[in-house]
């Protein structure tokens, strides 16, 4: 797995978890969960599709 795509996927998953926790419990900084999801998706997109079978 390409490191950039893997890192993007990890950030996206953490962002989704942070969002769900933020819906259930109010905590400072919960708005950054949406930012984490957007950054994670962007990192996956700019990794040239290597996560899903693109050429190395």
C-alpha positions in Angstrom: 0.0 0.0 0.0 1.3 3.4 -0.9 2.1 5.4 2.3 0.3 8.6 1.3 -2.9 6.7 0.5 -2.7 4.7 3.6 -2.1 7.8 5.7 -5.1 9.5 4.0 -7.3 6.5 4.8 -6.2 6.5 8.4 -6.9 10.2 8.8 -10.4 9.7 7.2 -11.2 6.9 9.5 -10.1 8.8 12.6 -12.1 11.8 11.4 -15.3 9.7 11.0 -14.7 8.3 14.5 -14.2 11.8 15.9 -17.4 13.0 14.2 -19.4 10.1 15.7 -18.0 10.8 19.1 -18.7 14.5 18.7 -22.3 13.8 17.9 -22.7 11.7 21.0 -20.6 13.8 23.4 -19.7 17.5 23.1 -15.9 18.1 23.3 -13.7 21.0 22.4 -12.3 20.8 18.9 -14.8 18.4 17.5 -15.2 20.5 14.4 -11.8 19.4 13.3 -13.2 15.9 12.7 -14.8 17.1 9.4 -11.5 18.7 8.5 -9.7 15.4 9.1 -12.1 13.6 6.8 -11.6 16.2 4.0 -7.8 16.1 4.3 -7.8 12.3 4.4 -10.0 12.1 1.2 -7.7 14.6 -0.5 -4.6 12.6 0.4 -6.2 9.5 -1.0 -7.1 11.3 -4.2 -3.7 12.8 -4.8 -1.9 9.4 -4.2 -2.8 8.6 -7.9 -5.1 5.7 -7.0 -2.3 3.5 -5.7 -4.4 2.3 -2.8 -6.9 0.6 -5.1 -4.5 -1.0 -7.6 -2.8 1.8 -9.5 0.7 1.2 -10.8 3.6 1.8 -8.4 
